Amino acid sequence: MTAKNSKHVVLAAWQALASRDPQRIAAMFAKDAEWLAPQGNATAIALNSTSHMIGREQIAQSFGSDIWKLFTANVKVEFRGVYAEGDVVIVEERMQATLANGNAYDNDYCFVFEVEDGLIRRVREYMDTAKSHRMIFAADRSKS
């Protein structure tokens, strides 16, 4: 695939993720796709989930419903850059949201997408894990 086509696939996948529609999300990923986030990241711990999702169904379940139990309101994603070279697309973004515990969430991410035959084959996710832990596991501000 060309870089332009790979970039188009990844941007369409972000729209699918934002839709929260598991079928639409699954359609963007290869059957055996992998999503790798840092081991022990706060989101995976809070949701009693894995940091290494395997298969389009697991990815679709996670982004279609599971993460919305944690990021409950005011979710905003701001793209800071999208860069493509052949089948690899890098996305820099800032995510903000209100967490289930009432805390504000605000973190920067970098994602490396590998596209194959018009589908996402692998995603490597990077973020400030210590910052995520502080926001997600801090005292519940909604009861203050």
N, C-alpha and C positions, 0 to 999 in steps of 0.2 A: 504494500500500500504506500501511497505517497504520504508525506507529512500532512498535507492539507486534508486528505481523507481520514487519516488517523485522528487528527484534531477534531474533525467533524464528529466522529464516532464518540470520542470522549465528551465533547460538549453535549451531545444528544443523551449520553448516559447521565450527565449531571441533571438534565431536565427530567429524566426518568426517575432518578433518585429523589428529586424534589416532589415528584408526583405522589410518592408513597404507595404506588400501585405495584404490588409484587410481580405481577405478570409483565408489566412494562419494564420493570427493573431487570427481571430475569432475561428478557429478550435482548438485552445489551451485552450479556456475558456469555462466554463459551461455557459449554456444559460442565467442564472440569476447571473452571476459572478459580483463581486463588486471590484472596485479599489478605495481605500480610500487614499487620499493624505491630507496633512495638509490644513485645511480650510484657504482660503485667500492666498494660495501660489502664487508666482509670475507668474508661467506658466499659471495657470488657469485664473488669472486676465488678463494677456497679451492676451490670446486667447479668452477672454470673455466666459470661459467654467466653468465647475464645478470641485470641488475637490473630488466629490464622484460620480464616474461613475458606472452605473448599467446596466448590460447586455453586452453580448459579442459584439453586434453590436456597441454600444457606445464606448467601449474600442478599437475595431478595427478601428473605424473612427478616434479616437483621435491619435492612434499610427500609423495608416496607412497614414494619411495625415495632420491632424491638427497641430501636434507639429512641423512638418517640415517647417511650416510658421514662426516659432520662431527660431528653431535651424537649420540654413540654410546651414551650411557647416562645414567641418572638424570635424564631430561628431566622438568621440572616447569614448568607454566605456572600462574601465579597471577593471576587477574583482579582488577584494582584498580578497574575501573569499566567499565560498558557503558551508553552513552547513545544514544538514538535520537530522531530528528526526521524524520518522513516516511520517505523512502527512504534516509536516511543514518544509519549506525550507527558510533559511535566506540567503540573498545575500547582501554582502557589495561591493559597486562599486564606482568608480570615473568617472564622465562624464565630458568631455570637448567638446566644440563646438564653432563655430562662430555664434553669434546671428544676427537676422535680422537688428539690429541697429548697427552692425559692432563690437560690444564689444565681448571680449572673455568670454566664460562661463566656469567655473571650479568649480564643487561642488561634495561633497561626499554624497552618498545615502545609506540607509539601507532599504531593502524590506523584508517583511515577507509574504511568499506565503502559502496559504492553498490549498492542492491538494485533490481532491475527485474523485474517479472513473476515474483516468487518466487525469482529466481536472483541470485547476486552478479555484477554487471556490471564493477565496478572496485574495486581495493583500492590504497590509498596507504599505504605502510608507513614509519614513522619510528622511528629508534633512535639511540643514541649510537654513531656509526660509529667514532670514534677508540678508544673502549673495546673494541668488538668486534675491531678490528685488534690491539690489545694482547693480548687473550686468545687469539685464533685463531692469530696468527703468533709468539707467544712460544716460547721453547725448549720442547722436548718434555719435560714433567715425568714422563712415564710411564717414562723411562729413568734417572731419578735414583735 
